[in-house]
Amino acid sequence: MNSKKKVAVAGLVVVVFLAVIALIVAFYPREKDRAGSAVLAIPSDNPDYVASVPADTPGNDSFGDRIVSELKKYYASTISKKSTQAEIISIRDFVMGLRPEKGKDYFYNILRRAFPQYADEIIKTLEKLDVYNRWLADNREQLMKMTASERLAALWKKRKELFGEDAEKIWSGELMATEERKAKMQDTLAELNKSKDMSLNAKLGEYKRRLQETYSGTTEEFILNQSGLLSKVFFSLDSVQEELNNLSPEQRQQEINRLRAEMGMTERQVESMARRDAENASRWDTGLQYMEKRELIVKQYEGQELESKLKDLRKEHFGDEANTIALEEKDGFYRFKRPHIWGRN
């Protein structure tokens, strides 16, 4: 196994939960479509302890000492390469997530301790990756409308614009394979979404087959064990929602339960999710009733009287959550105007 793959595997084994959090959008161009994938074996179960350690006193910073040690262990021999520097973005985000206030300075100090000769260069590389990730987020909808080949061409154009010849080095090997796997699943989901003649069983079978074909035997094979999150991705397909919408409430829940079981969820997990579905359905019923009454009030009142009526209505329907609903509406967000996606929300 080559050194790049060893680092990726080590990171996945040690802190796989980071990848799990991002899995629900793993098949789409994401806000944080990171170029790096390796994460170090560092303790994460006590962030309060981490936040309490002084960032500028290495002798008293066991957390920082551990990161420095692991950085040197896994990256010292190749840190001069842009591809290795790019992989560190996952570690930076992990550290900054534990230290949101001074994480940037804290991580820079760690880099200076681990790689004093390359610290500034690494920071510049990561800043360019941040620009790339923001571009991905800003252009997500446009990228989603492209075919896999068109999308990859657009990605490469932006990568080379930012990194020049170094782009080939950064997005190579296992990282390139990851991009290709993601593109393959994007196209699979697009195909299934357009398939009007396929039954739910046929769509699920094809989805599972493509998942196995794409991820089995790779460093991302752990994805295949995330049955709950993979189910949510499947339920997100418009074509799946159309079929579920045509069923009675009882039939729909039975079908959702069956699909989850087919995806590998245990009986206990299926029952737990079914209870959550019932809670979601009740919340949606309440929310839709609220929206109907709200629309009538908005037509009948204005000014301070309107605000008072809406406040009472929110309290009546949402109780302690009324203030949260009010803040959302102030920002122009109406949660019950969103689609109700069966099996998800």
N, C-alpha and C positions, 0 to 999 in steps of 0.2 A: 504494500500500500504506500503511495507516495506521501510526501510530507503534507501537502495541501489537504489531501483527503483525511489524513490522520487528525489534523486540527479540526476539520469540520465534524468528523465523527465524535471526537472528544467533546466538542462543544454541545452537540446534540444530545449526547448521553447524559451530560452533567446538568444542563439547564434546559431541558426540553420544553418546560412550561412556557418559555418565551415564544417558542414557535407555535405552541398550542393556542395561545391567546390570539395570535394573528391568523390562525388557520381559517376562520370563517370567511376571510377574503383572500385566501391564499391563491385562488384560481383567477383573481382579477388584478388589474393594475391597481396598486394600493397607494395610500398616502405615504406609507413607509415601506416601499419596495426596496429594501436594503440591498446594497451590493455585498455586504459582508454577512456571513452566516455563522461563524464560530463564536461560541460564548465560553468563558472560562469557568473553571470549577471553583466558584467562590461562594461563601456562605450567604444565604439570602433570607433566612428565616427570622432575622431580628433586625429590621431596618432602623428601629429606634436606637439600637446600639450603634449602628453604622453612622447615623446622623449625629451622634453625640461625640464622635471622635474628632479631635482637631485635625484639619486638613493639612496644616503646615508643620506638623511635628511627626515626621516619619517614625521616630523611635517609639512613640506612644500609639501609633496607628496600625494595629494588627490587621485590620481590614485592608488598608492600603498596601501594607507590606505583602499581604497574600496576593493581591492583584499584581503588584510589581513582580513578585516571584513567578507567578503563572505566565505573565506576559513574556518574561525572559525565557521561560521554559519552552513555550510553544512558538514564539515568534522571533527570538533573537537571531537565529541563523538566516532569516529571510526578510527582516524588517526593512531593508533598503528597497525592496520591491514594492511597487505601487499596489499590486494585488494583495499583498500581506497587510499593508497599511489600511486598505479598504475593508478588510475583514474585521478590523478593530472597531468599526462603527457600532457593531452590536454590543460590544463591551462598554463603549462610551455611553450608549443609551441606557444600559443596565445601571451603570454607576450613577449617571445623572438622574435616573428615576428614583434612586435611593436618596439622593441629595439634591432635590429640586431647586433649592435656593442658591447654593454655591457649587453645584455639581460641575460646571464648566471649568472653573478654576481648580477644583479638586482633581478632576481627571487630567488636566494639563500638568499639574504637579506630579501625578503618577507617571505620566509619559516622560517627564524630565528625569525622573528617578530610574525608570526602566531603560529608556533610550535617549539619553541627553543629546546625542548627535542628530537624532531624527525627529525629535518632538515637534518642532515647528513645521517640518515638512508633513508629518502625519496630520497635524491640525489642518493644514491647507488642503490635503487630500480629502479629509472628512467634510470640510466646508463645501468643497465642490460636490461631494455626494449629497449634501443637504440640498444644494441647488437642484440637483438631478431629481431627488425625491419630491421636492416641491413642484417641479415641472410635471412629474407623474401625477401628482394629486390634482393639479390645475387642468390637466388634459385627460383625465380619466375617462370621461364620457366619450370623447372623440376616439381614444384608443380602443375602447370597447366595441366601437362600431367597425373597426378594421378586421381584416382577416389576420391569421397568425403571422403570415409572411409580411404583410403590410405593417403590422404592429412592431415586429422585430426590426424592420427597416427604419421605422421612426425612432425606435429606442436607440439603435446604433448611431443614427445621425446625431442625436442629442448627446450620447456618450462621447463621441469623437469631437463634438463641438466643445465639450468641457475638458476632456482629458487628452485629446490628440491621439498619438500612437499608444499612449499608456492605456487607452480604453481596451485594446485587445488583450492586454496583460491582466487588467482588472476583471473583465468578464471573460474568463477562460476556464477550462477544466471543469471542475464540479459546479462552479458558479454558472457557467454557460449551460451545463446540463440541467440545472435547476430552472433556468429561464425557459429552456425548451420544454421541460415537463409542464411548467405552468401554462405555456402557450398551447400545448396539446390539450390540456384540460379545459382551457377557455373555449377552444373550438368544439370540444365534446359537449360542453354545456350549451353552446350556441346551437348546435345541431339538435340536441334533445329539446330545446326550447321551441324549435321550429317544427318538431315532429308532431303533427296533429293526428296522424293515423296510428301511432303507437299507443298501446295500453300503458297504464302505470307500471304494470309488471315488466313489460318489455323495456320501458325507459329505465327502470331501476336496475334491471339486469345488465343493460348496456353501460350504465353509469358505473356499476360495480366492476364490470369487466375492464373498462378503461382505467379505472383507478388502480386495479391490480397490475395491468399492463404497464402503466406509467410509473408507479412507485415501488413495486416489488423489487427487492434486491438493490435499492439505492439508499443513499444516506438519509433520504426523507421517508423511508419505509414506515416510520412511526405514525405517519399520517393515516395509514390504513387502520390503525387501532382507535382512531378518534371517531367512533360511530355516531355519537351525538352531534358533533359539529358537521360531519359529512352529511348527516340527515338534514340538517338545517340548510345546507347548500342545495341539496336536492329539492327541498320544499320551496326554495326561493325561485325555482323555475316557473315562469308564467304558465307554461303548458300544464304543469303539475297542479298549480292553483286552480286553473280552469276546470280540471276534472274534479278536484275536491269540492269546488263550489257547486257542482251539479248534484252533489249527494245530500241526503238529509243529515241533520246534525249527528244522529246516532251512527249512521253509515260512515260519515266522514271520520269520526273519531276511531271507529273500528279500522278503517283503512289506514289512518295515520299510525295507529298502534302496530298494525301488521307491517307497514313499511319500515318502521323503526326496528322491529324485531328482525326483519330481513337484512337490515344494515348491521346487525350484530349486537344491538342493545339487549341487555338481560331483561327478564320478565319484571324484575324489581325496578329497573330503570324505566321501562316502558310505562309501568303503573305510575311512577313518580312524575314522568313527563305528562301523562294523561291528566293528572291532578292539576298540573300547571296550566295545561290547555284549558281546563274548566275555569280556572281562575282568570285566565286571559279573556275567555269568552264572556264571562260575567262583567269584567272591566270594560270590554268593548260595548256590551249592551248598555251599560251605564253611560259610557262616553258618547255613544250615538244619540241616546235620549237627551243628554246634556246639549249636544250640538244643535239638535232640532229646536229645543227651547231657547237656546242662546240666539239662534237666528231670528226667532220671533221677537225676542226682547230688543235686539239691535234695531229692528224695524220700527218698534213702537216708542223707544225712548232715546234720549240723547243727553250729553253732558254729565253732570254729577249724578243725576237720577239713573242714568244708564249704568254708570260704574257701580252704584249701590245695588242695583238689580242683579248685575252680573256677579258681584261678590257673594250675594245671598245664594244665587244659583250654584256657584262653584262649591260653596260650603255644603249645600244640600246634597250634591252628588258626590263630592270627593272628600268631605270631612277634613282631616288633617293635611291632606294633599292639596287642598284648595290653593294655598299660597304658591306652591310649585306650579300649578296650572296657570295661575295669574302671571307669574314671571315668564313662563313660556309664551303666553299670548302677548305679553308686552314686547317680546322679541320677534313677534310675528310667526311663532311656531304653534300649530294646532295638531297635537298628536293624533287626534281621532279623524283627521283629514287624510292621514296616511293610509295606505292599503292595509287591510287586515290579512296577514299572511298566515294561513293555517299551518300549524306545526312549528311556528316561529314566535310570533307575537300575539 
